[in-house]
Amino acid sequence: MTSTNTSATNTSKQQVALVAGANGVIGRNLIQHLQALGNWEIIGLSRRGGEPAPRTSYIAVDLLDKKDTAAKLSSLSNITHLFYTAYQDKPSWTELVAPNVTMLTNVVEATEAASAQLQHISLMQGYKVYGAHLGPFKTPAHESDAGHMPPEFNVDQQAYLEKAQQGKSWNWSAIRPSVVGGFALGNPMNLVMSIAVYATISKELGLPLRFPGKPGAYDKLLEMTDADLLAKATVWAADSAHAANQAFNINNGDLFRWSELWPEIARYFELETAPPLPMQLNTIMADKAALWQQVTAKYNLQPIPYNELSAWGFADFVFSWDYDMFADGSKARRAGFHEYVETKAMFFNLFDDLRRRKIIP
């Protein structure tokens, strides 16, 4: 993994970050980055809370509950930055709108009421803004691209922020990553974990590593966003005058095809490959809990419940993209953010991390 140093972020003054969605892939890595910077006090919000660490505390809160959110945040009078990375998963695009807009609204209103120090609200979005979840869309996508027919919660969230910011002293940014690569457990959008578990079970069964996606998805152009790079971009945008009240695509900076990367992943796990075969992982992996218990015992892995390891439906969604999936990240570079990560190295580093954590053998 390679990157350059970004110096635009203000690292001289003490700031207080409120991170909503603290236990997800994005929120967890954002907190780690803020901790490393050294000039942040951090408060993480999630349903489950979290383990306190130096300069870091957690609040267990139901962001869907307006009263609970207001009560739990009422004493936070020194928040300077709200980083919103929370997400409520639902079966359909329509059902996603109400809970996700409600959670954002509740935490923004509670933070505004509690803290007169608020300077910035960062909203985590994605390429759904461009209709990427609906089918083939214009690539590379640009932040200035035309909108599409609703429902789409990312769009509604940004519209809410734009309206709420009018006449206020704080500003906002909207960060738009591709598929995010990072570590988290029990997360509905963790592709790296899904691939690692799928490869481990394939190896245990003596099978080659087959690409399970749709015909046509194997050779399309894709990109990803490393969670550490995303964290750096999020903090940069929050503290950069050039980024105020704007949206930015954030990606690793390179493109790949599964047809080239998949054999490399297979080699990492010491597996052969075989021709792609369309399979719904959500279906074929559903009966593998007992097998995973055997793998856990055999290799002395952490005893993590199988249903918390991977959300197969998200992997199926990503592997169904039989069209190009990438956006132009040059707007952020023009504004001063110059980080880069090689996607292949990102995968291998994350697989190595899963091994160190004894999640996979």
C-alpha contacts under 8 A as a table, 3 or more apart, distances in Angstrom:
res1	aa1	res2	aa2	distance
1	M	341	V	5.58
1	M	342	E	5.55
1	M	343	T	7.85
1	M	345	A	5.02
1	M	346	M	6.05
1	M	349	N	7.74
2	T	340	Y	6.50
2	T	341	V	5.31
2	T	342	E	6.49
3	S	339	E	5.26
3	S	340	Y	4.72
3	S	341	V	5.70
4	T	338	H	6.61
4	T	339	E	5.23
4	T	340	Y	6.66
5	N	338	H	7.57
5	N	339	E	6.82
6	T	9	T	7.26
6	T	336	G	7.81
6	T	337	F	6.27
6	T	338	H	6.32
6	T	339	E	6.71
7	S	10	N	7.97
8	A	236	W	6.55
8	A	239	D	8.00
8	A	240	S	6.72
8	A	336	G	6.81
8	A	337	F	7.56
9	T	235	V	6.88
9	T	236	W	4.89
9	T	237	A	8.00
9	T	239	D	5.71
9	T	240	S	6.46
10	N	13	K	7.21
10	N	236	W	8.00
10	N	239	D	6.06
10	N	240	S	7.75
11	T	37	L	7.04
11	T	39	N	6.38
12	S	39	N	7.02
13	K	39	N	6.38
14	Q	39	N	4.86
14	Q	40	W	5.66
14	Q	41	E	7.47
15	Q	39	N	6.42
15	Q	40	W	4.89
15	Q	41	E	6.26
15	Q	79	I	7.66
15	Q	80	T	6.01
15	Q	81	H	7.53
16	V	40	W	5.53
16	V	41	E	4.68
16	V	42	I	5.85
16	V	43	I	7.73
16	V	78	N	6.67
16	V	79	I	5.03
16	V	80	T	5.20
16	V	81	H	6.24
17	A	40	W	6.74
17	A	41	E	6.18
17	A	42	I	4.84
17	A	43	I	6.16
17	A	79	I	6.12
17	A	80	T	6.27
17	A	81	H	4.83
17	A	82	L	5.87
17	A	83	F	6.97
18	L	42	I	6.10
18	L	43	I	4.89
18	L	44	G	5.96
18	L	45	L	7.31
18	L	79	I	6.56
18	L	81	H	6.20
18	L	82	L	4.79
18	L	83	F	6.03
19	V	22	A	5.73
19	V	27	G	6.66
19	V	31	I	7.50
19	V	42	I	7.32
19	V	43	I	6.17
19	V	44	G	4.78
19	V	45	L	5.92
19	V	82	L	6.12
19	V	83	F	4.79
19	V	84	Y	6.05
19	V	85	T	7.15
20	A	27	G	7.21
20	A	44	G	6.15
20	A	45	L	4.71
20	A	46	S	6.48
20	A	82	L	7.61
20	A	83	F	6.23
20	A	84	Y	4.90
20	A	85	T	5.57
20	A	86	A	5.38
21	G	24	G	5.88
21	G	27	G	5.54
21	G	44	G	7.33
21	G	45	L	5.85
21	G	46	S	5.35
21	G	84	Y	6.87
21	G	85	T	5.05
21	G	86	A	3.87
21	G	87	Y	7.02
22	A	26	I	7.87
22	A	27	G	4.41
22	A	28	R	5.39
22	A	31	I	7.38
22	A	44	G	5.04
22	A	45	L	5.49
22	A	46	S	5.72
22	A	85	T	7.55
22	A	86	A	7.59
23	N	27	G	5.91
23	N	28	R	5.23
23	N	46	S	6.63
23	N	50	G	7.70
23	N	184	A	7.09
24	G	27	G	5.16
24	G	28	R	5.64
24	G	85	T	7.90
24	G	86	A	7.67
24	G	184	A	5.89
24	G	185	L	7.70
24	G	187	N	6.00
25	V	28	R	5.55
25	V	29	N	6.37
25	V	180	V	7.64
25	V	181	G	7.73
25	V	182	G	5.60
25	V	183	F	5.67
25	V	184	A	4.93
25	V	187	N	7.01
25	V	190	N	7.30
25	V	227	A	7.09
26	I	29	N	5.47
26	I	30	L	6.08
26	I	85	T	6.64
26	I	180	V	7.55
26	I	182	G	7.44
26	I	227	A	6.00
26	I	230	L	7.69
26	I	231	A	7.33
27	G	30	L	5.02
27	G	31	I	6.19
27	G	85	T	5.91
27	G	86	A	7.83
28	R	31	I	5.30
28	R	32	Q	6.43
28	R	184	A	7.33
29	N	32	Q	5.02
29	N	33	H	6.21
29	N	182	G	7.41
29	N	183	F	7.84
29	N	227	A	6.10
29	N	228	D	6.05
29	N	231	A	6.43
30	L	33	H	5.11
30	L	34	L	6.22
30	L	227	A	7.78
30	L	228	D	7.24
30	L	230	L	7.84
30	L	231	A	4.65
30	L	232	K	7.73
31	I	34	L	5.07
31	I	35	Q	6.10
31	I	42	I	7.16
31	I	44	G	7.89
32	Q	35	Q	5.07
32	Q	36	A	6.26
33	H	36	A	5.10
33	H	37	L	6.39
33	H	228	D	7.20
33	H	231	A	6.39
33	H	232	K	7.09
34	L	37	L	5.18
34	L	38	G	6.87
34	L	39	N	7.79
34	L	40	W	6.11
34	L	42	I	7.54
35	Q	38	G	5.56
35	Q	39	N	7.84
35	Q	40	W	6.68
35	Q	41	E	7.93
35	Q	42	I	7.72
35	Q	55	R	7.39
35	Q	56	T	7.77
37	L	40	W	7.05
40	W	55	R	7.29
41	E	55	R	5.01
41	E	56	T	6.16
42	I	55	R	6.11
42	I	56	T	4.65
42	I	57	S	6.40
43	I	56	T	5.76
43	I	57	S	4.93
43	I	58	Y	5.37
43	I	59	I	7.22
44	G	49	G	7.40
44	G	50	G	7.61
44	G	56	T	7.49
44	G	57	S	6.27
44	G	58	Y	4.53
44	G	59	I	6.19
45	L	49	G	6.43
45	L	58	Y	5.92
45	L	59	I	5.14
45	L	60	A	6.09
45	L	61	V	6.46
46	S	49	G	5.20
46	S	50	G	7.84
46	S	58	Y	7.77
46	S	59	I	6.70
46	S	60	A	5.32
46	S	61	V	5.78
46	S	62	D	7.24
47	R	60	A	4.93
47	R	61	V	5.07
47	R	62	D	5.60
47	R	63	L	7.98
48	R	60	A	5.40
48	R	61	V	7.68
49	G	58	Y	5.29
49	G	59	I	5.13
49	G	60	A	4.05
49	G	61	V	7.42
50	G	57	S	7.55
50	G	58	Y	5.35
50	G	59	I	7.43
50	G	60	A	7.70
51	E	57	S	7.36
51	E	58	Y	7.03
52	P	56	T	5.68
52	P	57	S	4.76
52	P	58	Y	6.42
53	A	56	T	4.92
53	A	57	S	6.58
59	I	72	K	7.40
61	V	68	D	6.66
61	V	69	T	6.25
61	V	72	K	6.87
62	D	65	D	5.48
62	D	68	D	6.46
62	D	69	T	6.48
63	L	66	K	6.70
63	L	68	D	7.38
63	L	69	T	5.59
63	L	102	T	7.92
63	L	103	M	4.96
63	L	104	L	7.83
63	L	106	N	6.47
63	L	107	V	6.64
64	L	69	T	7.84
64	L	99	P	6.66
64	L	102	T	6.24
64	L	103	M	5.06
64	L	106	N	7.23
65	D	68	D	5.32
65	D	69	T	6.09
65	D	103	M	7.96
65	D	106	N	7.65
66	K	69	T	5.16
66	K	70	A	6.11
66	K	106	N	5.44
67	K	70	A	5.15
67	K	71	A	6.05
68	D	71	A	5.16
68	D	72	K	6.02
69	T	72	K	5.29
69	T	73	L	6.08
69	T	106	N	6.59
69	T	107	V	6.48
69	T	110	A	6.63
70	A	73	L	5.37
70	A	74	S	5.72
70	A	106	N	7.51
70	A	107	V	7.64
70	A	109	E	7.95
70	A	110	A	4.89
71	A	74	S	5.29
72	K	75	S	7.42
73	L	76	L	5.49
73	L	110	A	6.24
73	L	111	T	6.64
73	L	114	A	6.78
74	S	77	S	7.51
74	S	110	A	6.88
74	S	111	T	7.70
74	S	113	A	7.42
74	S	114	A	5.12
75	S	114	A	6.40
76	L	79	I	6.30
76	L	111	T	7.52
76	L	114	A	5.72
76	L	115	S	6.31
77	S	114	A	5.09
77	S	115	S	4.09
77	S	116	A	6.87
77	S	117	Q	7.30
78	N	115	S	5.55
78	N	116	A	7.37
78	N	117	Q	5.72
78	N	118	L	7.62
79	I	82	L	7.28
79	I	111	T	7.47
79	I	115	S	5.75
79	I	116	A	7.97
79	I	117	Q	5.96
79	I	118	L	5.64
80	T	115	S	7.80
80	T	117	Q	5.25
80	T	118	L	4.16
80	T	119	Q	5.15
80	T	120	H	6.72
81	H	118	L	5.94
81	H	119	Q	5.88
81	H	120	H	4.92
81	H	121	I	5.89
81	H	122	S	7.67
81	H	238	A	7.61
82	L	108	V	7.95
82	L	111	T	7.87
82	L	118	L	7.75
82	L	120	H	6.35
82	L	121	I	4.74
82	L	122	S	6.15
83	F	121	I	5.99
83	F	122	S	4.74
83	F	123	L	6.52
83	F	124	M	7.92
84	Y	104	L	7.35
84	Y	121	I	7.34
84	Y	122	S	5.83
84	Y	123	L	5.11
84	Y	124	M	6.12
85	T	123	L	6.74
85	T	124	M	5.29
86	A	103	M	7.94
87	Y	100	N	6.31
88	Q	96	L	7.11
88	Q	99	P	6.57
88	Q	100	N	5.98
89	D	96	L	6.60
89	D	188	P	7.33
90	K	93	W	7.48
90	K	95	E	5.90
90	K	96	L	5.48
91	P	95	E	6.91
91	P	96	L	7.79
92	S	95	E	5.30
92	S	96	L	6.52
93	W	96	L	5.28
93	W	97	V	7.19
93	W	151	P	6.72
93	W	152	E	6.69
94	T	97	V	5.90
94	T	151	P	5.59
94	T	152	E	7.21
95	E	98	A	6.53
95	E	99	P	7.73
96	L	99	P	6.22
96	L	100	N	6.20
96	L	152	E	7.72
96	L	153	F	6.37
97	V	100	N	5.55
97	V	101	V	5.97
97	V	151	P	6.97
97	V	152	E	6.36
97	V	153	F	4.45
97	V	156	D	7.64
98	A	101	V	5.46
98	A	102	T	5.93
98	A	153	F	7.75
99	P	102	T	5.00
99	P	103	M	6.08
100	N	103	M	5.28
100	N	104	L	6.41
100	N	153	F	6.61
100	N	157	Q	7.79
101	V	104	L	5.28
101	V	105	T	6.09
101	V	153	F	6.57
101	V	156	D	6.90
101	V	157	Q	5.59
102	T	105	T	5.09
102	T	106	N	6.05
103	M	106	N	5.20
103	M	107	V	6.27
104	L	107	V	5.40
104	L	108	V	6.07
104	L	157	Q	7.17
105	T	108	V	5.28
105	T	109	E	6.04
105	T	160	Y	7.75
106	N	109	E	5.36
106	N	110	A	6.09
107	V	110	A	5.10
107	V	111	T	5.96
108	V	111	T	5.14
108	V	112	E	6.04
109	E	112	E	5.20
109	E	113	A	6.13
110	A	113	A	5.16
110	A	114	A	6.17
111	T	114	A	5.13
111	T	115	S	5.91
111	T	118	L	7.81
112	E	115	S	5.52
112	E	116	A	6.73
112	E	118	L	6.96
113	A	116	A	7.53
115	S	118	L	5.97
118	L	169	S	7.83
118	L	170	W	6.04
119	Q	169	S	6.71
119	Q	170	W	4.21
119	Q	171	N	6.39
120	H	170	W	5.03
120	H	171	N	4.88
120	H	172	W	5.35
120	H	173	S	7.81
120	H	238	A	6.15
121	I	170	W	7.31
121	I	171	N	6.37
121	I	172	W	4.63
121	I	173	S	6.61
121	I	238	A	7.41
122	S	172	W	5.56
122	S	173	S	4.97
122	S	174	A	6.02
122	S	175	I	7.35
122	S	234	T	7.24
122	S	238	A	6.49
123	L	158	Q	7.56
123	L	172	W	7.42
123	L	173	S	6.14
123	L	174	A	4.73
123	L	175	I	6.18
124	M	174	A	5.94
124	M	175	I	5.03
124	M	176	R	6.43
125	Q	128	K	7.84
125	Q	129	V	7.58
125	Q	154	N	5.70
125	Q	174	A	6.45
125	Q	175	I	5.66
125	Q	176	R	4.84
125	Q	177	P	7.02
126	G	129	V	6.34
126	G	154	N	7.38
126	G	175	I	7.35
126	G	176	R	4.32
126	G	177	P	5.27
126	G	178	S	6.21
127	Y	130	Y	5.38
127	Y	131	G	6.83
127	Y	132	A	5.62
127	Y	133	H	7.65
127	Y	176	R	6.40
127	Y	177	P	7.07
127	Y	178	S	6.42
127	Y	327	A	7.97
128	K	131	G	4.81
128	K	132	A	5.08
128	K	133	H	5.59
128	K	152	E	7.28
128	K	154	N	7.08
129	V	132	A	7.39
129	V	147	G	7.19
129	V	148	H	7.93
129	V	152	E	7.25
129	V	154	N	6.12
129	V	155	V	6.01
130	Y	137	F	7.18
130	Y	141	A	6.93
130	Y	145	D	7.25
130	Y	146	A	7.82
130	Y	147	G	6.63
130	Y	148	H	7.10
131	G	134	L	5.40
131	G	135	G	7.12
131	G	137	F	6.51
131	G	148	H	6.53
132	A	135	G	5.92
132	A	136	P	6.79
132	A	137	F	5.92
132	A	325	M	7.15
135	G	321	W	7.75
135	G	323	Y	7.40
136	P	323	Y	5.47
136	P	324	D	7.09
137	F	141	A	7.99
137	F	324	D	7.99
138	K	141	A	5.88
139	T	324	D	7.02
139	T	325	M	7.03
139	T	326	F	6.11
139	T	327	A	6.16
140	P	325	M	7.92
140	P	326	F	5.52
140	P	327	A	4.28
140	P	328	D	5.24
141	A	145	D	6.78
141	A	326	F	6.63
141	A	327	A	4.17
141	A	328	D	5.73
142	H	145	D	5.38
142	H	249	N	7.57
142	H	327	A	6.21
142	H	328	D	5.64
142	H	329	G	7.95
143	E	247	A	6.41
143	E	248	F	6.52
143	E	249	N	6.88
152	E	155	V	5.73
152	E	156	D	6.59
153	F	156	D	4.97
153	F	157	Q	5.97
154	N	157	Q	5.15
154	N	158	Q	6.35
155	V	158	Q	5.29
155	V	159	A	6.22
156	D	159	A	5.02
156	D	160	Y	6.16
157	Q	160	Y	5.11
157	Q	161	L	6.36
158	Q	161	L	5.05
158	Q	162	E	6.12
158	Q	174	A	7.29
159	A	162	E	5.16
159	A	163	K	6.28
160	Y	163	K	5.27
160	Y	164	A	6.04
161	L	164	A	4.97
161	L	165	Q	5.96
161	L	172	W	7.37
162	E	165	Q	5.36
162	E	166	Q	6.83
162	E	172	W	7.94
162	E	245	N	7.88
163	K	166	Q	5.67
164	A	168	K	7.86
165	Q	168	K	5.26
165	Q	169	S	7.86
165	Q	170	W	6.88
165	Q	171	N	6.57
165	Q	172	W	7.70
168	K	171	N	7.66
171	N	244	A	5.88
171	N	245	N	5.75
172	W	238	A	7.42
172	W	244	A	5.92
172	W	245	N	4.78
172	W	246	Q	7.13
173	S	237	A	6.53
173	S	238	A	6.72
173	S	243	A	6.74
173	S	244	A	5.98
173	S	245	N	5.17
173	S	246	Q	5.16
173	S	247	A	5.71
173	S	248	F	7.82
174	A	245	N	7.79
174	A	246	Q	6.26
174	A	247	A	4.33
174	A	248	F	6.30
175	I	234	T	6.71
175	I	247	A	5.83
175	I	248	F	5.20
175	I	249	N	6.27
175	I	250	I	6.77
176	R	247	A	7.20
176	R	248	F	5.82
176	R	249	N	4.56
176	R	250	I	5.69
177	P	180	V	6.80
177	P	224	M	7.61
177	P	225	T	5.87
177	P	230	L	7.23
177	P	249	N	5.89
177	P	250	I	4.76
177	P	251	N	5.77
178	S	223	E	6.64
178	S	224	M	5.11
178	S	225	T	5.47
178	S	250	I	7.21
178	S	251	N	6.16
178	S	326	F	7.35
179	V	191	L	7.70
179	V	223	E	7.50
179	V	224	M	4.97
179	V	225	T	5.92
180	V	189	M	7.99
180	V	190	N	7.37
180	V	191	L	7.81
180	V	224	M	5.99
180	V	225	T	4.76
180	V	226	D	5.71
180	V	227	A	5.86
181	G	190	N	6.99
181	G	191	L	7.01
181	G	192	V	6.16
181	G	224	M	7.02
181	G	225	T	6.11
181	G	226	D	4.88
181	G	227	A	5.52
181	G	346	M	7.46
181	G	347	F	7.50
181	G	350	L	7.72
182	G	190	N	7.41
182	G	192	V	7.30
182	G	226	D	6.50
182	G	227	A	5.08
182	G	228	D	7.61
182	G	350	L	6.70
183	F	190	N	7.79
183	F	193	M	7.74
183	F	350	L	7.24
183	F	354	L	7.85
184	A	187	N	6.20
184	A	190	N	7.44
185	L	308	E	6.21
185	L	309	L	6.08
185	L	310	S	7.81
186	G	307	N	7.74
186	G	308	E	4.39
186	G	309	L	6.08
186	G	310	S	6.91
186	G	311	A	7.77
187	N	190	N	6.04
187	N	308	E	7.60
187	N	310	S	7.33
187	N	311	A	7.04
188	P	310	S	7.41
188	P	311	A	5.19
188	P	314	F	6.74
189	M	311	A	6.74
189	M	314	F	5.74
189	M	315	A	7.82
190	N	193	M	5.64
190	N	194	S	6.58
190	N	310	S	6.96
190	N	311	A	7.10
190	N	314	F	7.54
190	N	315	A	7.84
191	L	194	S	5.09
191	L	195	I	6.28
191	L	314	F	7.15
191	L	315	A	5.68
192	V	195	I	5.26
192	V	196	A	6.19
192	V	347	F	7.00
192	V	350	L	7.40
192	V	351	F	7.65
193	M	196	A	5.09
193	M	197	V	6.19
193	M	309	L	7.01
193	M	310	S	6.12
194	S	197	V	5.32
194	S	198	Y	6.01
194	S	309	L	7.56
194	S	310	S	5.14
194	S	311	A	6.94
194	S	312	W	6.55
194	S	315	A	6.56
195	I	198	Y	5.04
195	I	199	A	5.98
195	I	315	A	7.98
196	A	199	A	5.19
196	A	200	T	6.10
196	A	351	F	6.90
196	A	360	I	7.27
197	V	200	T	5.01
197	V	201	I	6.16
197	V	309	L	7.76
197	V	310	S	7.57
197	V	360	I	7.10
198	Y	201	I	5.33
198	Y	202	S	6.10
199	A	202	S	4.98
199	A	203	K	6.14
199	A	209	L	6.30
199	A	266	A	7.56
199	A	269	F	6.91
200	T	203	K	5.18
200	T	204	E	6.23
200	T	269	F	7.56
200	T	360	I	7.12
200	T	361	P	7.59
201	I	204	E	4.96
201	I	205	L	6.19
201	I	291	L	7.90
201	I	292	W	7.46
202	S	205	L	5.22
202	S	206	G	6.22
202	S	207	L	5.00
202	S	208	P	6.49
202	S	209	L	6.32
203	K	206	G	4.99
203	K	207	L	5.77
203	K	208	P	7.16
203	K	209	L	7.87
203	K	269	F	7.88
203	K	271	L	6.72
204	E	207	L	7.63
204	E	295	V	7.74
207	L	271	L	7.94
207	L	272	E	7.99
208	P	271	L	5.82
208	P	272	E	4.85
208	P	273	T	4.92
208	P	274	A	5.94
209	L	266	A	6.07
209	L	271	L	6.29
209	L	272	E	6.22
209	L	273	T	4.90
209	L	274	A	6.56
210	R	273	T	5.86
210	R	274	A	5.44
210	R	275	P	6.31
210	R	276	P	5.19
210	R	277	L	6.41
211	F	218	Y	7.55
211	F	262	W	7.22
211	F	275	P	7.39
211	F	276	P	4.59
211	F	277	L	6.29
211	F	278	P	7.53
212	P	276	P	6.02
212	P	277	L	5.26
212	P	278	P	4.70
212	P	279	M	4.90
212	P	280	Q	7.13
212	P	281	L	7.44
212	P	319	F	7.06
213	G	217	A	6.28
213	G	218	Y	7.16
213	G	276	P	7.33
213	G	277	L	7.05
213	G	278	P	5.07
213	G	279	M	6.53
213	G	280	Q	7.81
213	G	316	D	6.87
213	G	319	F	4.37
213	G	320	S	5.44
214	K	217	A	5.43
214	K	218	Y	7.61
214	K	278	P	5.40
214	K	319	F	6.43
214	K	320	S	5.00
214	K	321	W	7.26
214	K	322	D	6.55
215	P	218	Y	6.95
215	P	276	P	7.92
215	P	278	P	6.83
215	P	322	D	7.05
216	G	219	D	6.40
216	G	220	K	7.13
216	G	322	D	4.86
216	G	323	Y	7.66
217	A	220	K	5.57
217	A	258	W	7.80
217	A	319	F	6.50
217	A	320	S	6.26
217	A	321	W	5.37
217	A	322	D	3.81
217	A	323	Y	6.65
218	Y	257	R	6.69
218	Y	258	W	5.10
218	Y	259	S	5.27
218	Y	276	P	7.81
218	Y	322	D	7.48
219	D	257	R	5.27
219	D	258	W	6.06
219	D	259	S	5.39
220	K	257	R	5.63
220	K	258	W	7.43
220	K	321	W	7.90
220	K	322	D	6.43
220	K	323	Y	5.80
220	K	324	D	5.19
220	K	325	M	7.78
221	L	255	L	6.30
221	L	256	F	5.67
221	L	257	R	5.15
221	L	323	Y	7.57
221	L	324	D	4.81
221	L	325	M	6.23
221	L	326	F	7.26
222	L	255	L	5.57
222	L	256	F	5.38
222	L	257	R	6.10
222	L	324	D	6.01
222	L	325	M	4.87
222	L	326	F	5.63
223	E	251	N	6.99
223	E	252	N	7.14
223	E	253	G	7.86
223	E	254	D	6.54
223	E	255	L	4.90
223	E	256	F	6.15
223	E	325	M	6.84
223	E	326	F	5.73
223	E	343	T	7.75
224	M	251	N	5.95
224	M	252	N	6.03
224	M	255	L	8.00
224	M	343	T	6.82
225	T	229	L	7.12
225	T	230	L	6.59
225	T	250	I	6.84
225	T	251	N	4.55
225	T	252	N	4.99
225	T	343	T	7.97
226	D	229	L	5.27
226	D	230	L	6.10
226	D	251	N	7.47
226	D	252	N	6.34
226	D	341	V	7.02
226	D	343	T	7.69
226	D	346	M	6.70
227	A	230	L	4.90
227	A	231	A	6.13
228	D	231	A	5.08
228	D	232	K	6.41
229	L	232	K	5.16
229	L	233	A	6.25
229	L	252	N	7.44
229	L	339	E	6.71
229	L	340	Y	7.41
229	L	341	V	7.32
230	L	233	A	5.03
230	L	234	T	6.05
230	L	250	I	6.74
230	L	251	N	7.72
231	A	234	T	5.08
231	A	235	V	6.34
232	K	235	V	5.38
232	K	236	W	6.04
233	A	236	W	4.95
233	A	237	A	6.08
233	A	250	I	7.21
233	A	337	F	6.81
234	T	237	A	5.30
234	T	238	A	6.22
235	V	238	A	4.97
235	V	239	D	6.30
236	W	239	D	5.41
236	W	240	S	5.83
236	W	337	F	7.21
237	A	240	S	5.21
237	A	241	A	7.98
237	A	242	H	7.87
237	A	243	A	5.20
237	A	244	A	7.21
238	A	243	A	7.32
238	A	244	A	7.46
239	D	243	A	7.97
240	S	243	A	5.41
240	S	244	A	6.90
241	A	244	A	5.57
242	H	335	A	5.98
243	A	246	Q	5.77
243	A	247	A	7.86
243	A	335	A	7.00
248	F	329	G	7.29
248	F	331	K	6.64
248	F	332	A	5.90
249	N	327	A	6.71
249	N	328	D	6.68
249	N	329	G	5.05
249	N	331	K	7.47
249	N	332	A	7.05
250	I	329	G	5.67
250	I	332	A	7.29
251	N	254	D	7.90
251	N	327	A	7.89
251	N	329	G	6.30
252	N	339	E	7.83
252	N	340	Y	5.38
252	N	341	V	4.93
252	N	342	E	6.59
252	N	343	T	6.62
253	G	329	G	7.23
253	G	340	Y	5.69
253	G	341	V	6.72
253	G	342	E	7.54
254	D	341	V	7.84
254	D	342	E	6.66
254	D	343	T	6.93
255	L	326	F	7.85
255	L	343	T	7.95
256	F	260	E	7.18
256	F	261	L	6.94
256	F	343	T	7.90
257	R	260	E	5.49
257	R	261	L	6.27
258	W	261	L	4.88
258	W	262	W	5.14
259	S	262	W	5.83
259	S	263	P	7.25
260	E	263	P	6.37
260	E	264	E	7.19
261	L	264	E	5.17
261	L	265	I	6.33
261	L	344	K	7.11
262	W	265	I	5.07
262	W	266	A	6.22
263	P	266	A	4.93
263	P	267	R	6.21
263	P	272	E	7.90
263	P	273	T	6.44
264	E	267	R	5.10
264	E	268	Y	6.33
265	I	268	Y	5.05
265	I	269	F	6.60
265	I	348	F	7.89
266	A	269	F	5.29
266	A	270	E	6.11
266	A	271	L	4.90
266	A	272	E	6.23
266	A	273	T	6.51
267	R	270	E	4.68
267	R	271	L	5.60
267	R	272	E	7.07
268	Y	271	L	7.55
268	Y	348	F	7.54
279	M	284	I	7.23
280	Q	283	T	5.39
280	Q	284	I	6.30
280	Q	316	D	6.16
281	L	284	I	5.10
281	L	285	M	5.37
281	L	286	A	7.74
281	L	312	W	5.59
281	L	313	G	7.10
281	L	315	A	7.44
281	L	316	D	6.20
282	N	285	M	5.87
282	N	286	A	6.16
282	N	311	A	7.87
282	N	312	W	4.74
282	N	313	G	5.33
282	N	316	D	7.08
283	T	286	A	5.41
284	I	287	D	6.95
285	M	288	K	5.47
285	M	312	W	7.67
286	A	289	A	7.30
287	D	290	A	7.50
288	K	291	L	5.14
288	K	292	W	6.15
289	A	292	W	5.07
289	A	293	Q	6.35
289	A	306	Y	5.54
289	A	307	N	7.80
290	A	293	Q	5.09
290	A	294	Q	6.55
291	L	294	Q	5.11
291	L	295	V	6.35
292	W	295	V	4.87
292	W	296	T	6.02
292	W	306	Y	6.85
293	Q	296	T	4.98
293	Q	297	A	6.25
293	Q	303	P	7.98
293	Q	306	Y	7.93
294	Q	297	A	5.20
294	Q	298	K	5.96
295	V	298	K	5.02
295	V	299	Y	6.10
295	V	301	L	7.77
296	T	299	Y	5.59
296	T	300	N	5.54
296	T	301	L	4.70
296	T	302	Q	6.86
296	T	303	P	6.59
297	A	300	N	5.05
297	A	301	L	6.66
298	K	301	L	7.93
299	Y	361	P	5.93
300	N	358	K	7.61
301	L	358	K	4.88
301	L	359	I	5.76
301	L	360	I	6.65
301	L	361	P	6.96
302	Q	357	R	7.86
302	Q	358	K	5.71
302	Q	359	I	5.80
304	I	308	E	6.85
304	I	309	L	7.02
304	I	359	I	7.87
305	P	308	E	5.48
305	P	309	L	6.86
306	Y	309	L	5.34
306	Y	310	S	7.52
307	N	310	S	6.51
307	N	311	A	7.65
308	E	311	A	7.68
311	A	314	F	5.85
311	A	315	A	7.07
312	W	315	A	5.13
312	W	316	D	6.22
313	G	316	D	5.03
313	G	317	F	6.22
314	F	317	F	4.91
314	F	318	V	6.32
315	A	318	V	5.16
315	A	319	F	6.07
316	D	319	F	5.11
316	D	320	S	6.06
317	F	320	S	5.20
317	F	321	W	7.14
318	V	321	W	5.82
319	F	322	D	7.89
321	W	324	D	7.35
321	W	325	M	7.53
328	D	331	K	7.51
329	G	332	A	6.05
329	G	333	R	6.98
330	S	333	R	4.89
330	S	334	R	6.05
331	K	334	R	5.12
331	K	335	A	6.28
332	A	335	A	5.02
332	A	336	G	6.32
332	A	337	F	5.42
332	A	338	H	7.64
333	R	336	G	5.11
333	R	337	F	4.68
333	R	338	H	5.25
334	R	337	F	7.32
341	V	345	A	7.71
341	V	346	M	7.00
342	E	345	A	5.41
342	E	346	M	6.22
343	T	346	M	4.88
343	T	347	F	6.39
344	K	347	F	5.29
344	K	348	F	6.48
345	A	348	F	5.16
345	A	349	N	5.99
346	M	349	N	5.18
346	M	350	L	6.14
347	F	350	L	5.21
347	F	351	F	6.14
348	F	351	F	5.02
348	F	352	D	6.07
349	N	352	D	5.02
349	N	353	D	6.18
350	L	353	D	4.90
350	L	354	L	6.26
351	F	354	L	5.08
351	F	355	R	6.39
352	D	355	R	5.11
352	D	356	R	6.28
353	D	356	R	5.00
353	D	357	R	6.19
354	L	357	R	5.11
354	L	358	K	6.20
354	L	359	I	5.22
354	L	360	I	5.94
355	R	358	K	4.91
355	R	359	I	5.92
355	R	360	I	5.27
355	R	361	P	5.90
356	R	359	I	7.71
357	R	360	I	7.93
358	K	361	P	6.51
